[in-house]
Amino acid sequence: MKLKQVELREVALPLVSPFRTSLGTQEHRNSLLVKVTTTDGAVGWGECVTDDEPTYSAEYLAGAREVLRRFLLPRLFSVPELTAALVPEALRPIRGNPMAKSAVEMAVLDAELQTAGVGLAQYLGATRTELAVGVSVGIMDTVDELISAVDGYLGAGYARIKLKIEPGWDVEPLRAVRETFGPEIPLQADANTAYSPADLPHLRQLDDYGLTLIEQPFAPDDLLSHTRLAARMDTPICLDESITSARDAAVAIRQEACSIVNVKPGRVGGYLEARRIHDLCLANGVPVWCGGMLETGLGRAANLALAALPGFTLPGDISATVRYYARDITAPFVLHDGRLTVPTGPGIGIVPDPDALRAATTSTEILSA
């Protein structure tokens, strides 16, 4: 197929409650959507998961939009017979910017699979039709507030609780959740790079709370400190920000910097690279799970398809829509007995609701070949 037109659309969605991590606090989600139309009339949607500011990674929303407009899309407009598999190679001369690249790859893949009448889950090699999912719980003002929130999520049926942590908010909240809800609930801690190597003795205290894993305590480029921590803790170490490609995953596994990998398609440049990471980890006996970036229903649908692959053995951060949004731009994803259904329709299996999309839109730009 050949691209005819691309729409870059920004939407703003208020969160049902502020979401605080060691990187900052979000009260709403601004998202950049990519809609591609081919010369044959096929339409596909992608979502760029950048934040407004370059805190989680070097990418940010306005920058991703500029990179798409000036550098990525012109290269793809010039490809006469474009497929999703050709997108990474066509964009290889442009360094970095994996989230921008992932968004356009997702849109092209959606259009391609809709034309073929194939769902993303089937295309990627999914083996399940529904998934037990987890929930990520932000940093709160008080432990009592945290306990109330966790109680609500467990009551809703979530299969795993993940607490965001930072220095000064780690031991006490983890102890309180474990003591309140018992040793049976799967419990994780996510630091989002908030600690330094000097904190290694402190982090070893977290072994007392029976965690499934501790996620990304140190800087993305500091594999050595993760390796040292992994050698000194019983709790498995999981990497997130450090893994931007299958090559990164191979190096981290070889250096024993982690024994679990969080896979976020936007962070690694797309769903095809995410599948390669899955395949690598599966071959090496390393569990993977799907992280979340406060996606709209578009990204949530695609993430469910990815997380249905056999190597995703831990519940991911693919919560029900109501966890974050009172009104999304797509039909909501609803928990049933603690599980979400994997979309089976062609492409990513979901499209925006026109009225909801219109209400959330803050800007639109049309680009043509």
C-alpha positions in Angstrom: 0.0 0.0 0.0 1.0 3.6 -0.3 0.3 6.5 2.1 -2.0 9.2 0.8 -2.7 11.3 3.9 -1.7 11.4 7.5 -3.6 13.2 10.3 -1.8 14.3 13.4 -4.4 14.9 16.1 -3.8 15.9 19.7 -6.4 15.0 22.3 -6.6 15.9 26.0 -8.3 13.6 28.5 -8.6 14.5 32.2 -7.6 11.7 34.6 -10.2 10.6 37.2 -7.6 11.3 39.9 -4.0 12.7 39.9 -1.3 10.1 39.1 1.9 10.8 40.9 5.2 9.0 40.3 8.8 9.9 41.2 8.9 11.8 37.9 6.0 14.1 38.7 2.2 14.3 38.9 -0.3 14.1 36.0 -3.8 15.4 36.2 -4.7 14.9 32.6 -3.3 13.0 29.6 -2.4 14.8 26.4 -1.9 12.3 23.6 -0.8 12.5 20.0 -2.8 10.3 17.6 -1.7 9.3 14.1 -4.3 8.5 11.5 -3.0 7.2 8.1 -5.1 6.8 5.0 -3.7 4.8 2.0 -4.3 5.4 -1.7 -6.6 2.3 -1.6 -8.8 3.9 1.1 -7.5 1.9 4.1 -7.4 3.8 7.4 -5.2 3.0 10.4 -4.7 4.6 13.8 -1.6 4.8 16.0 -0.9 6.5 19.3 2.3 8.3 20.4 2.8 7.7 24.1 5.1 10.6 24.8 4.5 12.8 27.9 4.3 16.6 27.7 7.8 16.9 29.1 11.0 14.8 28.5 11.0 13.2 32.0 10.2 9.5 31.4 12.4 9.6 28.3 14.1 12.2 26.1 11.0 12.4 23.8 8.1 14.8 24.5 4.8 15.5 22.7 5.6 18.6 20.8 9.0 17.2 19.8 7.4 13.9 18.6 4.9 15.8 16.5 7.7 17.9 14.9 9.8 14.7 14.2 6.8 13.0 12.6 6.0 16.0 10.4 9.5 16.9 9.3 11.4 13.7 9.2 9.5 10.4 9.6 6.3 10.9 7.4 8.1 12.4 4.4 10.2 9.2 4.3 7.2 7.0 4.5 5.2 9.0 1.9 8.0 8.2 -0.6 7.8 4.4 -0.1 5.8 3.0 -3.1 4.8 -0.3 -1.5 4.7 0.3 2.2 4.1 -2.4 4.9 4.6 -2.2 8.6 7.6 -4.5 8.3 9.3 -1.9 6.1 8.6 1.1 8.5 11.7 0.5 10.8 14.1 0.2 7.9 12.6 3.3 6.1 13.1 5.3 9.4 16.4 3.8 10.4 18.4 6.9 9.2 16.6 9.0 11.8 18.2 8.3 15.1 16.2 7.7 18.3 12.6 8.9 18.7 11.2 5.4 19.3 7.8 6.7 20.5 7.2 8.8 17.4 8.3 5.8 15.2 6.1 3.4 17.2 3.0 5.6 16.6 3.3 5.6 12.8 4.3 1.9 12.7 1.1 1.1 14.7 -1.0 3.2 12.3 0.5 1.5 9.2 0.1 -1.9 10.9 -3.6 -1.2 11.7 -4.3 -0.2 8.1 -2.4 -3.2 6.7 -4.2 -5.7 8.9 -7.6 -4.2 8.4 -7.1 -4.6 4.6 -6.1 -8.2 5.2 -8.9 -8.9 7.6 -6.5 -10.0 10.3 -6.5 -8.9 14.0 -3.3 -7.7 15.6 -3.4 -10.4 18.3 -3.5 -13.1 15.6 -0.8 -11.4 13.6 1.6 -11.1 16.6 1.0 -14.8 17.7 -1.3 -14.4 20.7 -2.3 -17.5 22.5 -5.0 -16.1 24.8 -8.3 -14.3 24.3 -8.6 -12.7 27.8 -6.0 -11.6 30.3 -5.7 -11.0 34.0 -4.4 -7.5 34.5 -2.7 -5.4 37.1 -3.0 -1.9 38.3 -0.4 0.8 39.0 -1.0 2.9 42.1 0.6 6.3 42.3 2.4 8.0 45.2 -0.1 9.4 47.7 -0.2 11.9 50.5 -0.9 9.4 53.2 -0.6 5.6 53.8 -4.3 5.6 54.8 -5.2 7.0 51.4 -3.0 4.4 49.7 -4.7 1.5 51.7 -8.1 2.8 50.7 -7.1 2.9 47.0 -5.6 -0.6 47.0 -8.6 -2.0 48.8 -10.8 -0.6 46.0 -8.6 -2.0 43.2 -8.5 -5.5 44.8 -12.3 -5.3 45.2 -12.5 -4.5 41.5 -10.6 -7.8 40.7 -7.2 -6.6 39.7 -4.7 -9.5 39.8 -1.6 -7.5 40.8 -0.9 -4.3 42.7 2.1 -2.2 41.7 3.1 0.7 43.9 5.1 3.7 42.6 7.9 4.4 45.0 10.6 7.0 45.6 13.0 7.8 48.5 10.9 8.5 51.5 7.9 6.6 50.1 8.9 3.0 49.9 9.4 0.9 53.0 6.4 2.3 54.9 3.8 2.0 52.1 5.0 -1.5 51.1 4.9 -2.7 54.7 1.4 -1.3 55.2 0.0 -2.9 52.0 1.6 -6.2 52.8 0.4 -6.2 56.4 -3.1 -5.1 55.5 -3.8 -7.4 52.6 -1.6 -10.4 53.4 1.2 -12.3 51.7 -1.0 -13.7 48.9 -1.5 -10.6 46.8 1.1 -10.2 44.0 2.8 -6.9 44.9 5.4 -4.9 42.8 7.4 -1.7 43.4 8.3 0.7 40.6 10.9 3.3 41.2 11.1 5.0 37.7 14.9 5.5 38.2 14.4 7.4 41.5 17.4 5.9 43.4 21.2 6.2 43.2 23.8 3.4 43.6 24.3 4.7 47.2 20.8 3.5 48.0 21.6 -0.1 47.4 21.7 -1.0 51.2 18.3 0.7 51.7 16.7 -1.1 48.7 17.7 -4.4 50.2 15.1 -3.8 52.9 12.4 -4.3 50.3 13.3 -8.1 50.4 11.1 -8.2 53.5 7.9 -7.7 51.7 7.7 -10.6 49.3 7.6 -8.5 46.1 7.2 -10.0 42.7 9.8 -7.6 41.5 11.3 -4.1 41.9 11.3 -2.1 38.7 14.0 0.2 37.4 15.5 1.6 40.6 18.5 3.2 38.9 19.2 5.3 35.8 18.5 3.8 32.4 22.2 3.6 31.4 23.3 2.2 34.7 23.2 -1.5 34.1 26.1 -2.1 36.5 24.2 -0.9 39.5 21.2 -3.1 38.6 23.6 -6.0 38.3 25.1 -5.4 41.7 21.6 -5.0 43.2 20.3 -8.2 41.6 23.3 -10.1 43.1 22.4 -8.8 46.6 18.6 -9.1 46.6 16.2 -12.0 46.6 13.6 -9.8 44.9 13.8 -10.1 41.1 15.0 -6.9 39.3 12.9 -5.8 36.4 14.1 -3.2 33.8 11.8 -0.7 32.0 13.5 2.5 30.9 16.8 0.7 30.2 15.3 -1.5 27.5 14.8 0.3 24.2 15.4 -2.6 21.8 15.9 -6.3 21.6 19.7 -5.6 21.6 19.3 -3.8 25.0 17.4 -6.7 26.4 20.0 -9.2 25.3 22.8 -7.1 26.9 20.9 -6.7 30.2 20.1 -10.4 30.4 23.7 -11.4 29.6 25.0 -9.0 32.3 22.4 -10.3 34.8 21.1 -6.8 35.3 17.5 -8.1 35.4 15.5 -11.3 35.4 12.2 -9.8 34.3 11.6 -7.3 31.5 8.8 -4.7 31.2 7.9 -4.3 27.5 6.3 -1.0 26.4 5.9 -0.8 22.6 6.3 2.9 22.5 9.5 2.8 24.4 11.1 0.2 22.1 9.9 1.7 18.7 6.9 -0.4 18.0 5.0 -3.6 18.2 7.3 -5.5 15.9 10.3 -4.7 18.1 8.3 -5.5 21.2 7.6 -9.0 19.7 11.3 -9.5 19.1 12.0 -8.7 22.7 9.3 -11.1 23.8 10.8 -13.8 21.6 14.3 -13.2 22.9 13.1 -13.3 26.5 11.0 -16.4 26.0 14.0 -18.2 24.5 16.1 -17.2 27.6 13.5 -18.1 30.2 13.0 -14.4 31.2 9.3 -13.4 32.0 8.0 -10.3 30.4 4.9 -8.2 31.0 3.3 -5.2 29.3 3.7 -1.8 30.8 1.4 1.1 30.4 1.7 4.8 29.5 -1.8 6.1 30.3 -2.9 5.1 26.7 -6.2 5.9 25.2 -8.4 3.0 24.1 -6.3 2.8 20.9 -3.1 2.0 22.6 -4.8 -0.1 25.3 -6.3 -2.4 22.6 -3.0 -2.9 20.9 -1.3 -3.6 24.2 -3.8 -6.3 25.0 -3.0 -8.0 21.7 0.7 -7.9 22.6 0.2 -9.1 26.2 -1.7 -12.1 24.9 1.6 -13.6 23.6 2.8 -16.7 25.6 5.9 -15.1 27.2 3.8 -12.4 29.0 3.3 -14.5 32.1 2.9 -11.6 34.6 -0.2 -9.3 34.7 0.5 -6.0 32.8 -0.4 -2.4 33.5 -3.4 -2.6 31.1 -6.1 -1.5 33.5 -9.8 -1.0 32.7 -10.7 2.3 31.2 -12.4 3.6 34.4 -9.0 3.4 36.2 -7.9 6.5 34.4 -10.7 8.1 32.3 -14.4 8.9 32.9 -14.7 9.1 29.1 -12.2 7.7 26.6 -12.1 8.3 22.9 -13.1 4.7 22.2 -15.5 2.2 23.7 -14.4 1.5 27.3 -12.5 -1.7 28.3 -14.3 -3.2 31.3 -13.0 -5.8 33.8 -14.9 -9.1 34.0 -13.8 -11.2 36.9 -10.5 -9.4 37.0 -9.8 -9.9 33.3 -9.9 -7.9 30.1 -10.9 -9.3 26.7 -8.4 -9.2 23.9 -9.8 -7.4 20.8 -10.3 -9.8 17.8 -11.5 -7.5 15.1 -9.3 -6.6 12.1 -6.3 -4.4 12.8 -6.1 -3.2 16.4 -9.7 -4.1 16.8 -11.1 -0.8 17.8 -11.8 2.7 16.4 -12.4 6.0 18.0 -15.9 7.1 18.8 -16.5 10.2 16.6 -18.2 12.3 19.3 -15.8 11.4 22.0 -12.8 12.0 19.7 -14.2 15.4 18.6 -14.8 16.4 22.2 -11.3 15.5 23.3 -9.4 17.0 20.3 -7.3 20.1 20.9 -5.6 20.4 17.5 -5.5 18.6 14.1 -3.0 18.8 11.2 -3.4 17.1 7.8 -0.3 16.1 5.8 -0.3 14.7 2.3 2.1 13.0 0.0 
